[in-house]
């Protein structure tokens, strides 16, 4: 299986800025999450329409929480939080959507797998500006989770190009980056750095 | 066509209180709207599960904005606002859902009808505590709207049992009440009063 590289919107950028970045970086990533928690359904629809209009493939777009918006645009999938509809419900009613669950512990990860999630997003692994004051959950739990469930675990939180290897060595099937890409001075250069590290891991791994 | 009587949650009551009232009043109304704007998908799911568990028929439940929640519970329909997905999109992807649009002008009402809405919710007609400081839109626009579109117009805002007749005489196909029922001292007695006035209108009307 290929190692996955997801990027996630910050909720802090206007449509035009986010979409311009996404239009440049999409060839280097597997998934672009529209995670705009304070936006309405119509605003999310505008974001997705703009992404698609700018050439981002719908099969790379993941919508946070709003299953209805994901369904009407026929995008790749939805990212569910504890406050969302359950993975089981979503899989039952929207079988064409890939369902990811955001988890923060082994217990939640096992629950997500049982509930039919296609993958877990686990974090935050390292300290990050987005979660200032909240202690990072570290690589140890990541290792435990990755070795306890069968579905892919995507790691998030403070991941830099120079710690990608560590994260993947801990059993993650991929990485997800928010501000590390979208708030970077040169998002395209940054995405290429991450992508190179992810690819390098795949090559090294295949040499084993 | 029967005159419709909708009741709408206030967003101010805890689940248990709302569900208890709904469980008592549902036989006297055509639709119960779950309009809990600040609640998450999971919380809305809890509200709807509780309503159904207490005997409120799913075919009387309308969910505000969250088409996904409405779809997975197979309820009657969704109530869309300007910030929601469009009626056209919802009708195309969720054909089993009844779609109501909240409108505030003739222009919006005509747009809703064109977009495929099954009915409009128009208001607020009279001054109401919920819209303090916002001038009511009055019966004149209601008359204009009701005579300009073919889909039913349900009137909302400050409707009391003693002005129901006025509202229906202006061309509304029904009324919707929020605090007038849910925050009443005796919601069941109040619902019966409204229902009696709605029924009386139907009878008087049939005598014409």
Interface residues (C-beta under 8 A of the other chain):
Chain A: X40 X41 X42 X43 X45 X65 X66 X67 X68 X69 X71 X72 X82 X83 X84 X85 X86 X89 X90 X92 X93 X94
Chain B: X40 X41 X42 X43 X45 X65 X66 X67 X68 X69 X71 X72 X82 X83 X84 X85 X86 X89 X90 X92 X93 X94
